Amino acid sequence: MALTTAPDPTRRGTGSVRPDANRRGTGRIRHGEGLAGYVFLTPWLIGLMGITALPMLLSLYLSFTNYDILTPLSEVEWVGLANYERMFTSDPSWWHSVRVTLSFALIAVPLKLAAALGVALLLNRAWRGVGLFRGLFYLPSLLGGSVALAIVWVNMFNREGAFNSFLALFGIQGKPWVNDPDWALETLMVLAIWQFGAPMVIFLAGLKQVPTELYEAASVDGAGRFRQFVNVTLPMLSPVIFFNLVLETINGFQGFTAAFVLSNGTGGPVDSTLMYTLNLYITGFTDLEMGYASAMAWVFLIAIAIITVVFFSTGRFWVHYSDGEDR
């Protein structure tokens, strides 16, 4: 009886592929995929380094100098922490811009989110033509912080503007709202609140994810519309509220265009619209104190980072997810 032996898979000519050859082939494929990935990432990496990272590092260096744009970088004088010391101890305009920006953010952001949520609740219906209304309410957000929109807003709220003409129909005497120090910042707040379309769309998407069974169960338990809103809608919508709150707070602190147009780049009247970013612009490009402006920018960046960390640290106490786990 003839004995046969199984072919050795490691021997050449048997038609089988050796394990080490498999590993080399797989390694070449993975290396090629990784190289292709880096090739596609190259434009983004160039943009990151040339437009973001390097300018930030240069700005950090300039914040410790007295750079004034007109002086070559090779001749700037190192002043250490003098810019930061001046900012916190001897610059009243800096503190004033901080107060103006905080007032704007603390009032405009909550009202904007409340308006967005209220309209989202109204539009979360299967009404005929509701899509048209959603588009109309979202339209102001598409315009964003455009100069044209800010010019229209200024013309609406000046002494001969459309708002005063509307008040005149009811016998109410208007005033030059944008030129009144007591009301100029409020007109900017109204403009920011009016542009609630973006958070409204996000709230609408969140409302679509709330299970109808929860409302049915609450209704069986005798809960009315208000209790359903408090006990069902808000908890289920808390991740979306958190998301909108973080984004809109950052946007609120970064307000610039409307304040610049309304005050002609001065922060007036009587510095009532001197937002932080506008003050930074005036310091760097009008007063040519780019070193000091760089220090202001870094303080602003750190403040925004701290506020964001506070939001994420406290969010675990009130943000609830559908899987039952708080993060």
Residue, then its C-alpha position, 0 to 999 in steps of 0.5 A: m500500500a503506497l503512502t502519501t504525504a501532505p504537501d508542505p505549504t512552506r515549500r516552493g512549487t506547491g501552489s500554497v502561499r507562505p505565511d510570511a508572504n501573506r504578512r508582507g502583502t498585507g503590510r504593503i497594502r496597509h502601508g499604501e492605504g496609510l500613505a494615500g490617507y496622508v496624501f489626502l490629508t496634506p492640504w488640510l495639514i498645510g492649512l492647519m500649519g500655515i493658517t492656524a498653528l503658526p499664526m497662533l504661535l507667532s501671536l503668542y510670541l508677539s503678546f510678550t513684545n511691543y510689536d506695532i506692525l510698522t516695526p520689523l519683527s527682527e527689531v521688536e522689543w521683548v517686554g515680558l508680561a507687561n502687556y498682561e499687567r497693563m491689561f488687568t491693572s491699568d486699562p479701563s477700556w479693556w475692563h469696559s469691553v469685558r463688561v459689555t461682552l458679558s452683558f451681551a452674552l448673558i442676555a442675548v444667548p438665553l433669549k435666542l435659545a428660548a426663541a429658537l426652542g419656542v418656534a421649534l415647538l410651534l413648527n414641530r407639527a404636520w401642518r400644511g406648508v410648515g416647511l415654508f415657515r421653517g425655511l423663512f425662520y431659518l433664512p436670517s441665520l443664512l445671512g449670518g454676521s454680514v455687513a449688509l444685514a448690519i447696515v439694514w439693521v442700523n437703518m431700521f433703528n435710526r430716528e427715521g427708521a422703520f421701527n420708529s415709523f411702526l411705533a408712530l402708528f400707535g402714537i409712540q414717540g421713537k428715538p434714535w435707538v442706535n445712537d442712544p447709549d442706553w439702547a445701542l447694545e440692546t439693538l445688537m441683542v435684538l439682531a442676535i436674537w432674531q437670527f435664531g434659525a440655526p439653533m431652531v433647526i437643531f431643536l427641531a431635529g432633537l424634537k423628532q427623536v423624542p419617542t411619542e410613547l413617552y408623551e402618551a404615557a405622561s398623558v395617561d398619568g394625567a400630565g398636561r402640556f406644561r408638565q409634559f414639556v417639563n418632565v419629558t421634552l426638556p430632559m429628552l432634549s437636554p443634549v441638544i440644549f447643551f450643544n446649542l448652549v455651547l455653540e451660541t455662547i461662543n458665538g455670542f462672545q465673538g460678536f463683531t460685525a454688527a457692533f463695528v457697523l453700528s459704531n463705525g468701528t469706534g464702539g460708540p456711542v460712548d463705548s456702549t457697543l465696545m465688544y471685546t473683539l471690536n476693542l481688540y481690532i481697534t487696539g491692533f489695527t487702529d492704535l497699531e499696538m499689535g503686541y498688546a492686541s495679541a495678549m488680549a487675544w490670548v486672554f480671550l482664547i483662555a477665557i472661552a476655553i475655561i467657559t467651555v470646560v465649565f459647561f462640560s463639567t457641569g453638564r453631567f448634572w443636567v444633561h440626560y441621554s436616551d441610553g440612561e447614562d449621563r456623561 
